[in-house]
Amino acid sequence: MTLAIIGGTGLTSLPGLEIDRREMVHTPFGEPSGPLTHGHLNDQRVIFLARHGYGHTIPPHGINYRANIWALHQTGATKVLAVAAVGGISPELGPGQLGAPDQIIDYTWGRANTFFDQDLERVTHVDFTHPYDARLRGRLLEAAERCGVAMVDGGCYGATQGPRLETAAEIRRLRNDGCDMVGMTGMPEAVLARELELPYASCAVVANWAAGINDDEPISMAAIEEILKTGMGNVRAVLGALINSL
């Protein structure tokens, strides 16, 4: 078993990872966000990839999601845990809180969102009723409990286009649709993993209240960065416990 960790905003490296090598993988779908970092964390093999590039230079709509997922699969990843910064919509998902979503709604557009679109012998459909792998989600929640980090079990992730943040009216719409959190990278990452039969789960880190949820506090990029520092510290603790359990 080899766990792949995709790091989002605030997690462009993985402290404690004993690096064995870095590998640039060329895929039929172009280049991934950067070299894959192969190493060991707590004596377990891990593959790490920074979703936005190691200098955080690739915006959400510009990420080559197909190349990223394909590269991880081709180099031996058998499970994928995606770490992502989100805005909180539900009351229990305030800044700094961690969550393990169990549903997703896709509001993105124009992104290459399938491996099955060229040279097909037949049309391929995948079951996406439950977009996140239940077993990996369960392991993630158990890991959080073991290391004393609070993590909300479940919730619907609303995937928006970005790179701008949403309007208050858009967040009201997402809330009415049943979304508990909002982010910009959850799709098509999740469905591409499903197409390659890679178990996939997400550890969401709430960086701020979504637009209009807390009108007393305007969204501040500086405040988001500070919150992510603490939140990602908790993520690293959970990742360590998760890897030990696997």
PLY file of the C-alpha trace (Angstrom):
ply
format ascii 1.0
element vertex 246
property float x
property float y
property float z
element edge 245
property int vertex1
property int vertex2
end_header
0.00 0.00 0.00
1.33 3.40 -0.97
-0.49 6.53 0.13
-0.33 9.58 -2.11
-0.87 12.94 -0.43
-1.91 15.92 -2.53
-1.09 19.12 -0.70
-3.18 22.22 -1.29
-2.86 25.83 -0.19
-0.74 25.93 2.95
0.78 22.48 2.39
3.37 22.73 -0.37
5.79 20.46 1.51
5.45 17.67 4.03
7.59 18.19 7.16
9.02 14.96 8.53
9.06 13.28 5.13
12.35 11.45 4.58
12.83 12.10 0.88
14.18 9.25 -1.24
13.89 10.88 -4.64
11.94 13.30 -6.78
10.48 12.17 -10.08
9.06 14.15 -12.98
6.43 12.00 -14.64
5.38 12.60 -18.24
1.79 11.58 -18.90
-0.44 11.27 -21.98
-2.32 14.27 -20.57
0.61 16.63 -20.18
2.75 17.58 -17.21
1.64 17.36 -13.56
1.94 20.28 -11.16
5.52 19.35 -10.37
7.83 16.44 -9.57
6.45 13.68 -7.38
8.30 13.45 -4.07
8.89 9.85 -3.02
9.80 9.24 0.57
8.97 7.72 3.93
6.91 9.18 6.74
6.86 7.19 9.97
8.61 4.38 8.06
5.76 4.13 5.55
6.17 4.85 1.84
4.47 8.07 0.74
4.20 9.98 -2.53
3.67 13.72 -2.16
2.53 16.23 -4.78
1.86 19.95 -4.32
-1.35 20.59 -6.23
-0.59 24.24 -6.99
3.11 23.59 -7.64
5.87 23.76 -5.05
5.95 27.55 -5.35
2.15 27.78 -5.24
2.02 29.30 -8.72
-0.78 27.32 -10.42
-4.33 28.65 -9.93
-7.22 26.21 -9.34
-8.61 26.45 -12.87
-5.12 26.00 -14.36
-4.20 22.76 -12.59
-3.70 19.74 -14.83
-5.80 17.42 -12.69
-5.63 14.56 -15.17
-1.83 14.61 -15.28
-1.63 14.77 -11.48
-3.90 11.79 -10.85
-2.46 9.77 -13.73
1.10 10.36 -12.52
0.28 9.24 -8.97
-1.44 6.12 -10.27
1.39 5.25 -12.65
4.04 5.53 -9.94
2.33 3.10 -7.61
-0.07 5.08 -5.44
-2.91 2.87 -4.21
-4.78 5.48 -2.14
-5.03 9.26 -2.41
-5.62 11.71 0.42
-6.23 15.26 -0.78
-5.64 18.17 1.58
-7.57 21.31 0.66
-8.27 24.73 2.13
-11.97 25.63 2.12
-14.39 28.30 3.23
-16.83 27.33 5.96
-20.58 27.56 5.33
-22.08 25.36 8.06
-21.87 26.65 11.66
-19.65 23.77 12.80
-17.08 24.53 10.11
-15.49 27.69 11.45
-11.96 28.90 10.71
-9.31 26.41 11.73
-11.68 23.43 11.84
-10.90 20.23 9.93
-13.51 18.25 8.04
-13.82 15.02 6.07
-16.51 15.68 3.42
-18.63 12.81 2.18
-20.41 14.53 -0.73
-19.56 17.04 -3.43
-21.38 19.33 -5.88
-19.46 20.47 -8.96
-19.93 24.10 -10.04
-16.74 24.24 -12.11
-16.68 24.59 -15.87
-14.21 24.15 -18.74
-11.93 21.75 -16.88
-10.78 18.48 -18.44
-12.77 16.19 -16.18
-12.44 12.66 -17.56
-9.89 10.23 -18.93
-12.58 8.74 -21.16
-12.99 11.30 -23.92
-10.79 10.18 -26.83
-10.20 7.01 -28.90
-13.02 5.21 -27.12
-14.11 1.67 -27.93
-17.24 2.37 -25.89
-18.64 5.09 -23.65
-17.52 4.62 -20.04
-19.56 5.69 -17.02
-18.44 5.47 -13.39
-20.63 5.27 -10.30
-20.09 8.50 -8.37
-22.95 8.17 -5.88
-20.50 8.34 -3.01
-17.54 10.39 -4.28
-15.22 9.74 -1.34
-13.95 6.33 -0.31
-15.75 5.32 2.88
-12.93 3.19 4.27
-10.24 5.82 3.76
-12.53 8.49 5.22
-13.06 6.27 8.25
-9.33 5.82 8.71
-8.86 9.58 8.47
-11.46 10.25 11.15
-9.98 7.58 13.41
-6.53 9.11 12.98
-7.83 12.53 13.99
-9.45 11.06 17.09
-6.27 9.24 18.08
-4.17 12.40 17.98
-6.81 14.58 19.65
-7.65 16.77 16.65
-11.29 17.67 16.16
-12.60 16.72 12.71
-16.16 17.09 11.41
-17.47 13.81 9.98
-19.21 14.44 6.67
-20.47 17.45 4.82
-20.93 18.53 1.24
-18.08 20.26 -0.58
-19.12 22.84 -3.18
-16.44 23.03 -5.88
-16.29 26.46 -7.54
-14.21 27.70 -10.44
-11.96 30.31 -8.82
-9.50 31.82 -8.61
-11.66 34.62 -7.19
-13.57 34.06 -3.99
-17.35 33.78 -4.16
-19.97 36.49 -3.73
-22.32 36.43 -0.75
-25.19 35.59 -3.14
-23.25 32.63 -4.53
-22.64 31.31 -1.03
-26.35 31.65 -0.24
-27.03 29.56 -3.33
-24.48 26.94 -2.27
-25.97 26.81 1.22
-29.46 26.38 -0.24
-28.08 23.58 -2.42
-26.84 21.79 0.70
-23.16 22.70 0.65
-21.35 22.85 3.99
-18.01 24.10 2.67
-16.66 25.68 -0.49
-13.38 25.13 -2.31
-11.89 25.33 -5.78
-10.00 22.07 -6.27
-12.29 19.21 -5.23
-13.38 18.59 -8.82
-12.43 17.02 -11.15
-9.77 15.57 -8.84
-12.21 13.26 -7.05
-13.87 11.82 -10.14
-10.57 11.28 -11.94
-9.38 9.18 -9.00
-12.63 7.20 -9.23
-12.09 6.58 -12.95
-8.71 5.00 -12.14
-10.24 3.09 -9.20
-8.04 4.92 -6.70
-9.62 5.21 -3.23
-9.80 8.95 -2.58
-10.66 11.02 0.48
-10.26 14.66 1.44
-9.04 16.43 4.55
-10.54 19.91 4.35
-9.05 22.75 6.38
-11.40 25.70 6.95
-9.41 28.85 6.22
-12.23 31.40 6.63
-15.96 31.86 6.81
-17.35 31.86 3.27
-18.53 35.20 1.86
-21.47 36.66 3.75
-21.59 34.01 6.47
-20.03 36.31 9.03
-20.62 39.86 7.82
-18.77 41.28 10.83
-15.47 39.90 9.53
-14.37 40.77 5.99
-12.29 38.11 4.30
-8.61 38.86 4.81
-5.83 37.02 2.96
-3.46 37.73 5.85
-5.90 36.20 8.34
-6.37 33.16 6.09
-2.61 32.59 6.03
-2.42 32.73 9.82
-5.32 30.31 10.26
-3.80 27.89 7.76
-0.55 27.80 9.70
-2.39 26.37 12.71
-4.74 24.25 10.64
-1.96 22.65 8.63
-0.13 21.85 11.85
-3.15 19.78 12.86
-3.27 18.21 9.40
0.33 17.06 9.73
-0.47 15.41 13.06
-3.45 13.63 11.54
-1.42 12.51 8.53
1.16 10.97 10.81
-1.50 9.04 12.71
-3.20 8.00 9.48
0.01 6.64 7.97
0.71 4.67 11.13
-2.71 3.02 10.83
-2.17 2.06 7.20
0 1
1 2
2 3
3 4
4 5
5 6
6 7
7 8
8 9
9 10
10 11
11 12
12 13
13 14
14 15
15 16
16 17
17 18
18 19
19 20
20 21
21 22
22 23
23 24
24 25
25 26
26 27
27 28
28 29
29 30
30 31
31 32
32 33
33 34
34 35
35 36
36 37
37 38
38 39
39 40
40 41
41 42
42 43
43 44
44 45
45 46
46 47
47 48
48 49
49 50
50 51
51 52
52 53
53 54
54 55
55 56
56 57
57 58
58 59
59 60
60 61
61 62
62 63
63 64
64 65
65 66
66 67
67 68
68 69
69 70
70 71
71 72
72 73
73 74
74 75
75 76
76 77
77 78
78 79
79 80
80 81
81 82
82 83
83 84
84 85
85 86
86 87
87 88
88 89
89 90
90 91
91 92
92 93
93 94
94 95
95 96
96 97
97 98
98 99
99 100
100 101
101 102
102 103
103 104
104 105
105 106
106 107
107 108
108 109
109 110
110 111
111 112
112 113
113 114
114 115
115 116
116 117
117 118
118 119
119 120
120 121
121 122
122 123
123 124
124 125
125 126
126 127
127 128
128 129
129 130
130 131
131 132
132 133
133 134
134 135
135 136
136 137
137 138
138 139
139 140
140 141
141 142
142 143
143 144
144 145
145 146
146 147
147 148
148 149
149 150
150 151
151 152
152 153
153 154
154 155
155 156
156 157
157 158
158 159
159 160
160 161
161 162
162 163
163 164
164 165
165 166
166 167
167 168
168 169
169 170
170 171
171 172
172 173
173 174
174 175
175 176
176 177
177 178
178 179
179 180
180 181
181 182
182 183
183 184
184 185
185 186
186 187
187 188
188 189
189 190
190 191
191 192
192 193
193 194
194 195
195 196
196 197
197 198
198 199
199 200
200 201
201 202
202 203
203 204
204 205
205 206
206 207
207 208
208 209
209 210
210 211
211 212
212 213
213 214
214 215
215 216
216 217
217 218
218 219
219 220
220 221
221 222
222 223
223 224
224 225
225 226
226 227
227 228
228 229
229 230
230 231
231 232
232 233
233 234
234 235
235 236
236 237
237 238
238 239
239 240
240 241
241 242
242 243
243 244
244 245
